[in-house]
Amino acid sequence: MYYEPGKLPHGLKHDPFKSCVVPRPIGWISTVDHAGVHNLAPYSQFQNVTFSPPIVMFAANQDSRGQRKDSVRNAEQTGEFVWNMATWELREEVNISAQELGPYVDEFELAGLEKAPSRIVKPMRVKRSPIQFECVYLNTLRFPGDGPMGSADVVFGRVVAVHIADEVLDADGLVDILKVRPIARMGYFDYTSVESKFTMVIPGDQRALLGGLEGSAQKVSQALDSKDQP
């Protein structure tokens, strides 16, 4: 089949676009407003952008009333947000926090989640989440779209602190992702979880590239320095 979004219809019962870009990490974003009201919401357009310095982004479409999301407004106004790892164990709480609610609702309380204080920023962390990033707001890119929910705000933040639960680190100091079992968005109303993995190492003398894939600025620098040596 073939279609052109907004021009030639796909003719299917459900729109296939989001089901073709999978799996998508979930940005479970916590913020707080100037009045001290805490907010927690999941976004399926979430990703790391670079590693040195570490920067992440989440994209939030407007709500059904054509209003910008609380997470976006809070991050812009306070300059801070937290990313919390969404896991299989926390899937129901993630789903509860996805509801479209007023800015006065504390989704932590709604989902029965205990808060944990951050070290550097003011937004709280999800205590049961095994990994969290404390982030300072950088900027927002806004993309106008069709209809009340079409427009999207892409929010970028620099990671200034990382929390990893000791129990999800293996003996070699690696994150045991199968123990974490993060969940990810598929298309339609479907999700998946990470239950298997495989390893591939790029062949040849690719130490700098491998350091970049790991996200280690130190290893990249060491590899580049060694190439410059006579």
CYANA upper distance limits for C-alpha pairs under 8 A (distance plus 0.5 A):
  1 MET  CA     10 HIS  CA      8.03
  2 TYR  CA     10 HIS  CA      7.20
  3 TYR  CA      7 LYS  CA      8.27
  3 TYR  CA      8 LEU  CA      5.65
  3 TYR  CA      9 PRO  CA      6.18
  3 TYR  CA     10 HIS  CA      5.45
  4 GLU  CA      8 LEU  CA      5.23
  4 GLU  CA      9 PRO  CA      7.21
  4 GLU  CA     10 HIS  CA      8.07
  5 PRO  CA      9 PRO  CA      7.46
 10 HIS  CA     15 ASP  CA      7.95
 12 LEU  CA     16 PRO  CA      8.39
 14 HIS  CA    188 TYR  CA      8.18
 16 PRO  CA     20 CYS  CA      7.00
 16 PRO  CA    187 GLY  CA      7.83
 17 PHE  CA     21 VAL  CA      7.65
 17 PHE  CA    187 GLY  CA      8.32
 18 LYS  CA     22 VAL  CA      7.91
 18 LYS  CA    186 MET  CA      7.68
 18 LYS  CA    187 GLY  CA      5.51
 18 LYS  CA    188 TYR  CA      7.83
 19 SER  CA    186 MET  CA      6.14
 19 SER  CA    187 GLY  CA      4.06
 19 SER  CA    188 TYR  CA      7.12
 20 CYS  CA    187 GLY  CA      7.75
 21 VAL  CA    186 MET  CA      8.12
 21 VAL  CA    187 GLY  CA      8.44
 22 VAL  CA    185 ARG  CA      7.44
 22 VAL  CA    186 MET  CA      5.82
 22 VAL  CA    187 GLY  CA      7.85
 23 PRO  CA    184 ALA  CA      6.11
 23 PRO  CA    185 ARG  CA      6.11
 23 PRO  CA    186 MET  CA      5.81
 23 PRO  CA    192 THR  CA      7.89
 24 ARG  CA     44 SER  CA      6.39
 24 ARG  CA     45 GLN  CA      7.18
 24 ARG  CA     46 PHE  CA      7.75
 24 ARG  CA    184 ALA  CA      5.74
 24 ARG  CA    185 ARG  CA      5.57
 24 ARG  CA    186 MET  CA      7.16
 25 PRO  CA     44 SER  CA      6.58
 25 PRO  CA     45 GLN  CA      7.67
 25 PRO  CA     46 PHE  CA      6.38
 25 PRO  CA     47 GLN  CA      7.25
 25 PRO  CA    183 ILE  CA      7.76
 25 PRO  CA    184 ALA  CA      5.37
 25 PRO  CA    185 ARG  CA      7.12
 26 ILE  CA     42 PRO  CA      6.67
 26 ILE  CA     43 TYR  CA      6.03
 26 ILE  CA     44 SER  CA      5.09
 26 ILE  CA     45 GLN  CA      7.41
 26 ILE  CA     46 PHE  CA      6.40
 26 ILE  CA     85 MET  CA      8.05
 26 ILE  CA     86 ALA  CA      6.95
 26 ILE  CA    183 ILE  CA      7.77
 26 ILE  CA    184 ALA  CA      6.23
 26 ILE  CA    185 ARG  CA      7.27
 27 GLY  CA     42 PRO  CA      5.88
 27 GLY  CA     43 TYR  CA      5.28
 27 GLY  CA     44 SER  CA      6.59
 27 GLY  CA     45 GLN  CA      7.55
 27 GLY  CA     46 PHE  CA      5.51
 27 GLY  CA     47 GLN  CA      8.15
 27 GLY  CA     58 PHE  CA      6.87
 27 GLY  CA     83 TRP  CA      6.64
 27 GLY  CA     84 ASN  CA      7.58
 27 GLY  CA     85 MET  CA      7.97
 27 GLY  CA     86 ALA  CA      8.20
 28 TRP  CA     40 LEU  CA      7.40
 28 TRP  CA     41 ALA  CA      6.08
 28 TRP  CA     42 PRO  CA      4.59
 28 TRP  CA     43 TYR  CA      6.71
 28 TRP  CA     83 TRP  CA      6.07
 28 TRP  CA     84 ASN  CA      5.67
 28 TRP  CA     85 MET  CA      7.07
 28 TRP  CA     86 ALA  CA      6.84
 28 TRP  CA     94 VAL  CA      8.03
 29 ILE  CA     40 LEU  CA      6.10
 29 ILE  CA     41 ALA  CA      5.94
 29 ILE  CA     42 PRO  CA      6.55
 29 ILE  CA     43 TYR  CA      7.98
 29 ILE  CA     71 SER  CA      7.54
 29 ILE  CA     81 PHE  CA      7.22
 29 ILE  CA     82 VAL  CA      6.09
 29 ILE  CA     83 TRP  CA      5.29
 29 ILE  CA     84 ASN  CA      6.84
 30 SER  CA     38 HIS  CA      7.76
 30 SER  CA     39 ASN  CA      6.01
 30 SER  CA     40 LEU  CA      4.85
 30 SER  CA     41 ALA  CA      7.15
 30 SER  CA     71 SER  CA      7.70
 30 SER  CA     81 PHE  CA      6.36
 30 SER  CA     82 VAL  CA      5.64
 30 SER  CA     83 TRP  CA      7.02
 30 SER  CA     84 ASN  CA      8.03
 30 SER  CA    123 PRO  CA      6.67
 30 SER  CA    124 MET  CA      7.09
 30 SER  CA    125 ARG  CA      7.33
 31 THR  CA     38 HIS  CA      6.40
 31 THR  CA     39 ASN  CA      5.68
 31 THR  CA     40 LEU  CA      7.03
 31 THR  CA     71 SER  CA      6.56
 31 THR  CA     74 ASN  CA      6.59
 31 THR  CA     75 ALA  CA      7.02
 31 THR  CA     80 GLU  CA      7.54
 31 THR  CA     81 PHE  CA      5.50
 31 THR  CA     82 VAL  CA      7.11
 31 THR  CA    123 PRO  CA      5.35
 31 THR  CA    124 MET  CA      7.65
 32 VAL  CA     36 GLY  CA      6.34
 32 VAL  CA     37 VAL  CA      6.00
 32 VAL  CA     38 HIS  CA      4.83
 32 VAL  CA     39 ASN  CA      6.35
 32 VAL  CA     74 ASN  CA      6.61
 32 VAL  CA     75 ALA  CA      8.46
 32 VAL  CA     78 THR  CA      8.22
 32 VAL  CA     81 PHE  CA      8.37
 32 VAL  CA    122 LYS  CA      7.76
 32 VAL  CA    123 PRO  CA      5.80
 32 VAL  CA    124 MET  CA      8.31
 33 ASP  CA     37 VAL  CA      6.01
 33 ASP  CA     38 HIS  CA      7.17
 33 ASP  CA     74 ASN  CA      5.73
 33 ASP  CA     77 GLN  CA      8.10
 33 ASP  CA     78 THR  CA      7.39
 34 HIS  CA     74 ASN  CA      8.42
 34 HIS  CA     77 GLN  CA      8.34
 34 HIS  CA     78 THR  CA      7.55
 37 VAL  CA    103 PRO  CA      8.33
 37 VAL  CA    104 TYR  CA      6.94
 37 VAL  CA    105 VAL  CA      7.99
 37 VAL  CA    106 ASP  CA      6.94
 38 HIS  CA    105 VAL  CA      8.24
 38 HIS  CA    106 ASP  CA      5.74
 38 HIS  CA    107 GLU  CA      7.84
 38 HIS  CA    108 PHE  CA      7.98
 38 HIS  CA    123 PRO  CA      7.72
 38 HIS  CA    124 MET  CA      8.11
 39 ASN  CA     70 ASP  CA      7.79
 39 ASN  CA     71 SER  CA      7.42
 39 ASN  CA    103 PRO  CA      8.12
 39 ASN  CA    105 VAL  CA      7.77
 39 ASN  CA    106 ASP  CA      5.94
 39 ASN  CA    107 GLU  CA      6.24
 39 ASN  CA    108 PHE  CA      7.69
 40 LEU  CA     71 SER  CA      8.07
 40 LEU  CA     97 SER  CA      6.76
 40 LEU  CA    106 ASP  CA      7.85
 40 LEU  CA    107 GLU  CA      5.89
 40 LEU  CA    108 PHE  CA      6.94
 41 ALA  CA     71 SER  CA      7.78
 41 ALA  CA     94 VAL  CA      8.06
 41 ALA  CA     97 SER  CA      5.82
 41 ALA  CA     98 ALA  CA      6.00
 41 ALA  CA    107 GLU  CA      8.05
 42 PRO  CA     94 VAL  CA      7.09
 42 PRO  CA     97 SER  CA      7.46
 42 PRO  CA     98 ALA  CA      6.34
 43 TYR  CA     58 PHE  CA      7.19
 43 TYR  CA     59 ALA  CA      7.45
 43 TYR  CA     60 ALA  CA      7.16
 44 SER  CA     58 PHE  CA      8.44
 44 SER  CA     59 ALA  CA      8.44
 44 SER  CA    184 ALA  CA      8.05
 44 SER  CA    185 ARG  CA      6.54
 45 GLN  CA     58 PHE  CA      6.13
 45 GLN  CA     59 ALA  CA      5.76
 45 GLN  CA     60 ALA  CA      7.97
 46 PHE  CA     56 VAL  CA      8.02
 46 PHE  CA     57 MET  CA      6.20
 46 PHE  CA     58 PHE  CA      4.82
 46 PHE  CA     59 ALA  CA      7.00
 47 GLN  CA     56 VAL  CA      6.24
 47 GLN  CA     57 MET  CA      6.10
 47 GLN  CA     58 PHE  CA      7.18
 48 ASN  CA     54 PRO  CA      8.01
 48 ASN  CA     55 ILE  CA      6.40
 48 ASN  CA     56 VAL  CA      4.62
 48 ASN  CA     57 MET  CA      6.77
 49 VAL  CA     54 PRO  CA      7.99
 49 VAL  CA     55 ILE  CA      5.88
 49 VAL  CA     56 VAL  CA      5.76
 49 VAL  CA     57 MET  CA      7.28
 50 THR  CA     54 PRO  CA      6.02
 50 THR  CA     55 ILE  CA      5.95
 50 THR  CA     56 VAL  CA      7.87
 51 PHE  CA     55 ILE  CA      6.91
 51 PHE  CA    212 GLY  CA      8.48
 51 PHE  CA    215 GLY  CA      5.97
 51 PHE  CA    216 SER  CA      8.01
 51 PHE  CA    217 ALA  CA      8.02
 52 SER  CA    215 GLY  CA      8.16
 52 SER  CA    216 SER  CA      8.44
 52 SER  CA    217 ALA  CA      6.64
 53 PRO  CA    158 ARG  CA      7.67
 53 PRO  CA    159 VAL  CA      8.21
 54 PRO  CA    158 ARG  CA      6.42
 54 PRO  CA    159 VAL  CA      5.96
 55 ILE  CA    156 PHE  CA      7.43
 55 ILE  CA    157 GLY  CA      6.13
 55 ILE  CA    158 ARG  CA      4.93
 55 ILE  CA    159 VAL  CA      6.26
 56 VAL  CA    156 PHE  CA      6.30
 56 VAL  CA    157 GLY  CA      6.02
 56 VAL  CA    158 ARG  CA      6.98
 56 VAL  CA    159 VAL  CA      7.65
 57 MET  CA    154 VAL  CA      7.13
 57 MET  CA    155 VAL  CA      5.87
 57 MET  CA    156 PHE  CA      4.87
 57 MET  CA    157 GLY  CA      6.75
 58 PHE  CA    154 VAL  CA      6.20
 58 PHE  CA    155 VAL  CA      5.91
 58 PHE  CA    156 PHE  CA      7.32
 59 ALA  CA    152 ALA  CA      6.86
 59 ALA  CA    153 ASP  CA      6.01
 59 ALA  CA    154 VAL  CA      4.65
 59 ALA  CA    155 VAL  CA      6.65
 60 ALA  CA     68 ARG  CA      8.45
 60 ALA  CA     69 LYS  CA      7.22
 60 ALA  CA     72 VAL  CA      7.81
 60 ALA  CA    152 ALA  CA      5.88
 60 ALA  CA    153 ASP  CA      5.77
 60 ALA  CA    154 VAL  CA      6.92
 60 ALA  CA    155 VAL  CA      8.48
 61 ASN  CA     68 ARG  CA      7.87
 61 ASN  CA     69 LYS  CA      7.90
 61 ASN  CA    149 MET  CA      6.27
 61 ASN  CA    150 GLY  CA      6.77
 61 ASN  CA    151 SER  CA      6.17
 61 ASN  CA    152 ALA  CA      4.63
 61 ASN  CA    153 ASP  CA      6.85
 62 GLN  CA     66 GLY  CA      5.89
 62 GLN  CA     67 GLN  CA      5.79
 62 GLN  CA     68 ARG  CA      5.25
 62 GLN  CA     69 LYS  CA      6.44
 62 GLN  CA    148 PRO  CA      7.26
 62 GLN  CA    149 MET  CA      5.15
 62 GLN  CA    150 GLY  CA      7.26
 62 GLN  CA    151 SER  CA      6.48
 62 GLN  CA    152 ALA  CA      6.66
 62 GLN  CA    153 ASP  CA      8.37
 63 ASP  CA     67 GLN  CA      5.91
 63 ASP  CA     68 ARG  CA      6.95
 63 ASP  CA     69 LYS  CA      6.95
 63 ASP  CA    100 GLU  CA      7.86
 63 ASP  CA    148 PRO  CA      7.69
 63 ASP  CA    149 MET  CA      6.02
 64 SER  CA    148 PRO  CA      6.61
 64 SER  CA    149 MET  CA      6.20
 65 ARG  CA    148 PRO  CA      6.79
 65 ARG  CA    149 MET  CA      8.13
 66 GLY  CA    147 GLY  CA      8.45
 66 GLY  CA    148 PRO  CA      4.71
 66 GLY  CA    149 MET  CA      6.26
 67 GLN  CA    148 PRO  CA      8.35
 68 ARG  CA     72 VAL  CA      7.35
 68 ARG  CA     73 ARG  CA      7.56
 68 ARG  CA    153 ASP  CA      8.40
 69 LYS  CA     73 ARG  CA      7.05
 70 ASP  CA     74 ASN  CA      6.41
 70 ASP  CA    103 PRO  CA      6.74
 71 SER  CA     75 ALA  CA      6.52
 72 VAL  CA     76 GLU  CA      6.67
 72 VAL  CA    153 ASP  CA      7.76
 72 VAL  CA    155 VAL  CA      7.47
 73 ARG  CA     77 GLN  CA      6.49
 74 ASN  CA     78 THR  CA      6.32
 74 ASN  CA     79 GLY  CA      8.12
 74 ASN  CA     80 GLU  CA      8.26
 75 ALA  CA     79 GLY  CA      5.60
 75 ALA  CA     80 GLU  CA      5.61
 75 ALA  CA     81 PHE  CA      6.19
 75 ALA  CA    137 TYR  CA      6.74
 76 GLU  CA     80 GLU  CA      8.01
 76 GLU  CA    137 TYR  CA      7.20
 76 GLU  CA    139 ASN  CA      8.25
 79 GLY  CA    136 VAL  CA      6.21
 79 GLY  CA    137 TYR  CA      5.14
 79 GLY  CA    138 LEU  CA      8.18
 80 GLU  CA    121 VAL  CA      6.78
 80 GLU  CA    122 LYS  CA      7.69
 80 GLU  CA    123 PRO  CA      7.54
 80 GLU  CA    134 GLU  CA      8.33
 80 GLU  CA    135 CYS  CA      6.25
 80 GLU  CA    136 VAL  CA      4.95
 80 GLU  CA    137 TYR  CA      5.66
 80 GLU  CA    157 GLY  CA      8.38
 81 PHE  CA    121 VAL  CA      7.94
 81 PHE  CA    122 LYS  CA      8.48
 81 PHE  CA    123 PRO  CA      6.46
 81 PHE  CA    134 GLU  CA      6.98
 81 PHE  CA    135 CYS  CA      5.79
 81 PHE  CA    136 VAL  CA      6.92
 81 PHE  CA    137 TYR  CA      7.54
 81 PHE  CA    157 GLY  CA      8.35
 82 VAL  CA    123 PRO  CA      6.88
 82 VAL  CA    124 MET  CA      7.80
 82 VAL  CA    125 ARG  CA      7.13
 82 VAL  CA    132 GLN  CA      7.33
 82 VAL  CA    133 PHE  CA      6.06
 82 VAL  CA    134 GLU  CA      5.17
 82 VAL  CA    135 CYS  CA      6.11
 83 TRP  CA    125 ARG  CA      8.39
 83 TRP  CA    132 GLN  CA      5.95
 83 TRP  CA    133 PHE  CA      5.57
 83 TRP  CA    134 GLU  CA      7.18
 83 TRP  CA    135 CYS  CA      8.09
 84 ASN  CA    125 ARG  CA      7.25
 84 ASN  CA    126 VAL  CA      6.89
 84 ASN  CA    129 SER  CA      6.64
 84 ASN  CA    130 PRO  CA      8.47
 84 ASN  CA    131 ILE  CA      6.65
 84 ASN  CA    132 GLN  CA      4.99
 84 ASN  CA    133 PHE  CA      7.19
 85 MET  CA    129 SER  CA      6.18
 85 MET  CA    130 PRO  CA      7.06
 85 MET  CA    131 ILE  CA      5.86
 85 MET  CA    132 GLN  CA      6.62
 85 MET  CA    182 PRO  CA      7.40
 86 ALA  CA     90 LEU  CA      6.87
 86 ALA  CA     91 ARG  CA      7.43
 86 ALA  CA     94 VAL  CA      7.36
 86 ALA  CA    129 SER  CA      7.34
 86 ALA  CA    182 PRO  CA      6.24
 86 ALA  CA    183 ILE  CA      6.47
 87 THR  CA     91 ARG  CA      6.54
 87 THR  CA    129 SER  CA      7.85
 87 THR  CA    180 VAL  CA      7.18
 87 THR  CA    181 ARG  CA      6.19
 87 THR  CA    182 PRO  CA      4.60
 87 THR  CA    183 ILE  CA      5.58
 87 THR  CA    193 SER  CA      8.24
 88 TRP  CA    181 ARG  CA      6.43
 88 TRP  CA    182 PRO  CA      6.52
 88 TRP  CA    183 ILE  CA      6.19
 88 TRP  CA    193 SER  CA      7.10
 90 LEU  CA     94 VAL  CA      6.69
 90 LEU  CA    128 ARG  CA      8.49
 90 LEU  CA    129 SER  CA      8.19
 91 ARG  CA     95 ASN  CA      6.75
 91 ARG  CA    183 ILE  CA      7.96
 92 GLU  CA     96 ILE  CA      6.75
 93 GLU  CA     97 SER  CA      6.73
 93 GLU  CA    111 ALA  CA      5.77
 93 GLU  CA    112 GLY  CA      8.15
 93 GLU  CA    113 LEU  CA      8.09
 94 VAL  CA     98 ALA  CA      6.93
 95 ASN  CA     99 GLN  CA      7.92
 96 ILE  CA    107 GLU  CA      8.39
 96 ILE  CA    110 LEU  CA      8.01
 96 ILE  CA    111 ALA  CA      6.38
 97 SER  CA    107 GLU  CA      6.01
 97 SER  CA    108 PHE  CA      8.15
 97 SER  CA    110 LEU  CA      7.98
 97 SER  CA    111 ALA  CA      6.96
101 LEU  CA    105 VAL  CA      7.11
105 VAL  CA    110 LEU  CA      8.29
106 ASP  CA    110 LEU  CA      6.88
107 GLU  CA    111 ALA  CA      6.44
108 PHE  CA    112 GLY  CA      6.54
108 PHE  CA    113 LEU  CA      5.42
108 PHE  CA    114 GLU  CA      7.36
108 PHE  CA    115 LYS  CA      7.62
108 PHE  CA    126 VAL  CA      8.39
109 GLU  CA    113 LEU  CA      6.55
109 GLU  CA    114 GLU  CA      8.25
113 LEU  CA    126 VAL  CA      7.24
113 LEU  CA    127 LYS  CA      8.03
113 LEU  CA    128 ARG  CA      8.28
114 GLU  CA    126 VAL  CA      6.93
114 GLU  CA    127 LYS  CA      6.27
114 GLU  CA    128 ARG  CA      7.97
115 LYS  CA    124 MET  CA      6.33
115 LYS  CA    125 ARG  CA      6.20
115 LYS  CA    126 VAL  CA      5.82
115 LYS  CA    127 LYS  CA      5.96
116 ALA  CA    124 MET  CA      6.12
116 ALA  CA    125 ARG  CA      5.43
116 ALA  CA    126 VAL  CA      6.59
116 ALA  CA    127 LYS  CA      5.48
117 PRO  CA    122 LYS  CA      8.09
117 PRO  CA    123 PRO  CA      7.99
117 PRO  CA    124 MET  CA      5.53
117 PRO  CA    125 ARG  CA      6.64
118 SER  CA    122 LYS  CA      6.90
118 SER  CA    123 PRO  CA      7.25
118 SER  CA    124 MET  CA      6.25
118 SER  CA    125 ARG  CA      6.79
118 SER  CA    134 GLU  CA      7.59
119 ARG  CA    161 ALA  CA      8.18
120 ILE  CA    134 GLU  CA      7.69
120 ILE  CA    160 VAL  CA      8.18
120 ILE  CA    161 ALA  CA      7.76
121 VAL  CA    134 GLU  CA      6.92
121 VAL  CA    135 CYS  CA      7.77
121 VAL  CA    136 VAL  CA      7.99
125 ARG  CA    132 GLN  CA      7.46
126 VAL  CA    132 GLN  CA      8.48
130 PRO  CA    163 HIS  CA      8.26
130 PRO  CA    164 ILE  CA      6.36
130 PRO  CA    165 ALA  CA      5.60
130 PRO  CA    168 VAL  CA      7.77
130 PRO  CA    180 VAL  CA      7.53
131 ILE  CA    162 VAL  CA      7.93
131 ILE  CA    163 HIS  CA      5.93
131 ILE  CA    164 ILE  CA      5.08
131 ILE  CA    165 ALA  CA      6.92
132 GLN  CA    162 VAL  CA      6.43
132 GLN  CA    163 HIS  CA      5.61
132 GLN  CA    164 ILE  CA      7.31
133 PHE  CA    159 VAL  CA      6.56
133 PHE  CA    160 VAL  CA      7.95
133 PHE  CA    161 ALA  CA      6.31
133 PHE  CA    162 VAL  CA      5.21
133 PHE  CA    163 HIS  CA      6.90
134 GLU  CA    159 VAL  CA      6.22
134 GLU  CA    160 VAL  CA      6.26
134 GLU  CA    161 ALA  CA      5.48
134 GLU  CA    162 VAL  CA      6.86
135 CYS  CA    157 GLY  CA      5.99
135 CYS  CA    158 ARG  CA      5.73
135 CYS  CA    159 VAL  CA      4.90
135 CYS  CA    160 VAL  CA      6.09
135 CYS  CA    161 ALA  CA      7.65
136 VAL  CA    157 GLY  CA      5.78
136 VAL  CA    158 ARG  CA      5.83
136 VAL  CA    159 VAL  CA      7.14
136 VAL  CA    160 VAL  CA      7.43
137 TYR  CA    155 VAL  CA      8.14
137 TYR  CA    156 PHE  CA      6.76
137 TYR  CA    157 GLY  CA      4.88
137 TYR  CA    158 ARG  CA      7.06
138 LEU  CA    155 VAL  CA      8.15
138 LEU  CA    156 PHE  CA      5.92
138 LEU  CA    157 GLY  CA      5.44
138 LEU  CA    158 ARG  CA      7.15
139 ASN  CA    155 VAL  CA      6.58
139 ASN  CA    156 PHE  CA      6.00
139 ASN  CA    157 GLY  CA      7.74
140 THR  CA    153 ASP  CA      6.82
140 THR  CA    154 VAL  CA      5.90
140 THR  CA    155 VAL  CA      5.02
140 THR  CA    156 PHE  CA      6.71
141 LEU  CA    153 ASP  CA      6.31
141 LEU  CA    154 VAL  CA      5.51
141 LEU  CA    155 VAL  CA      7.11
142 ARG  CA    151 SER  CA      7.86
142 ARG  CA    152 ALA  CA      6.30
142 ARG  CA    153 ASP  CA      5.02
142 ARG  CA    154 VAL  CA      6.67
143 PHE  CA    151 SER  CA      6.08
143 PHE  CA    152 ALA  CA      5.71
143 PHE  CA    153 ASP  CA      6.91
143 PHE  CA    154 VAL  CA      8.42
144 PRO  CA    150 GLY  CA      7.41
144 PRO  CA    151 SER  CA      4.82
144 PRO  CA    152 ALA  CA      7.02
145 GLY  CA    149 MET  CA      8.08
145 GLY  CA    150 GLY  CA      4.64
145 GLY  CA    151 SER  CA      4.59
145 GLY  CA    152 ALA  CA      7.65
146 ASP  CA    150 GLY  CA      5.15
146 ASP  CA    151 SER  CA      7.24
147 GLY  CA    151 SER  CA      8.21
164 ILE  CA    168 VAL  CA      7.96
164 ILE  CA    169 LEU  CA      8.48
165 ALA  CA    169 LEU  CA      7.86
168 VAL  CA    175 VAL  CA      6.33
168 VAL  CA    176 ASP  CA      5.89
168 VAL  CA    177 ILE  CA      8.02
168 VAL  CA    179 LYS  CA      6.76
168 VAL  CA    180 VAL  CA      6.85
169 LEU  CA    173 GLY  CA      5.98
169 LEU  CA    174 LEU  CA      5.90
169 LEU  CA    175 VAL  CA      5.15
169 LEU  CA    176 ASP  CA      6.10
170 ASP  CA    174 LEU  CA      5.96
170 ASP  CA    175 VAL  CA      6.91
170 ASP  CA    176 ASP  CA      6.41
176 ASP  CA    180 VAL  CA      6.95
177 ILE  CA    181 ARG  CA      6.40
177 ILE  CA    182 PRO  CA      7.88
177 ILE  CA    194 VAL  CA      7.94
178 LEU  CA    194 VAL  CA      6.92
178 LEU  CA    195 GLU  CA      6.13
178 LEU  CA    196 SER  CA      7.26
178 LEU  CA    197 LYS  CA      8.49
181 ARG  CA    193 SER  CA      6.47
181 ARG  CA    194 VAL  CA      5.65
181 ARG  CA    195 GLU  CA      6.86
182 PRO  CA    193 SER  CA      6.11
182 PRO  CA    194 VAL  CA      6.29
183 ILE  CA    191 TYR  CA      7.27
183 ILE  CA    192 THR  CA      6.09
183 ILE  CA    193 SER  CA      4.68
183 ILE  CA    194 VAL  CA      7.03
184 ALA  CA    191 TYR  CA      6.10
184 ALA  CA    192 THR  CA      5.85
184 ALA  CA    193 SER  CA      6.55
185 ARG  CA    190 ASP  CA      7.00
185 ARG  CA    191 TYR  CA      5.05
185 ARG  CA    192 THR  CA      6.95
186 MET  CA    190 ASP  CA      5.69
186 MET  CA    191 TYR  CA      5.47
186 MET  CA    192 THR  CA      7.18
187 GLY  CA    191 TYR  CA      8.08
201 VAL  CA    210 LEU  CA      8.41
202 ILE  CA    206 GLN  CA      7.53
202 ILE  CA    210 LEU  CA      7.98
206 GLN  CA    210 LEU  CA      6.45
207 ARG  CA    211 GLY  CA      6.51
207 ARG  CA    219 LYS  CA      8.23
207 ARG  CA    220 VAL  CA      7.67
207 ARG  CA    223 ALA  CA      6.21
208 ALA  CA    212 GLY  CA      6.80
208 ALA  CA    219 LYS  CA      7.34
208 ALA  CA    220 VAL  CA      5.00
208 ALA  CA    221 SER  CA      7.93
208 ALA  CA    222 GLN  CA      8.43
208 ALA  CA    223 ALA  CA      5.62
208 ALA  CA    224 LEU  CA      6.81
209 LEU  CA    213 LEU  CA      6.77
209 LEU  CA    220 VAL  CA      7.72
210 LEU  CA    214 GLU  CA      6.67
210 LEU  CA    220 VAL  CA      8.39
211 GLY  CA    215 GLY  CA      6.53
211 GLY  CA    216 SER  CA      5.76
211 GLY  CA    217 ALA  CA      7.48
211 GLY  CA    218 GLN  CA      8.41
211 GLY  CA    219 LYS  CA      5.65
211 GLY  CA    220 VAL  CA      5.46
212 GLY  CA    216 SER  CA      6.46
212 GLY  CA    217 ALA  CA      7.45
212 GLY  CA    219 LYS  CA      8.41
212 GLY  CA    220 VAL  CA      6.72
216 SER  CA    220 VAL  CA      6.89
217 ALA  CA    221 SER  CA      6.65
218 GLN  CA    222 GLN  CA      6.68
219 LYS  CA    223 ALA  CA      6.54
220 VAL  CA    224 LEU  CA      6.71
221 SER  CA    225 ASP  CA      6.53
222 GLN  CA    226 SER  CA      6.66
223 ALA  CA    227 LYS  CA      7.03
224 LEU  CA    228 ASP  CA      7.13
225 ASP  CA    229 GLN  CA      7.17
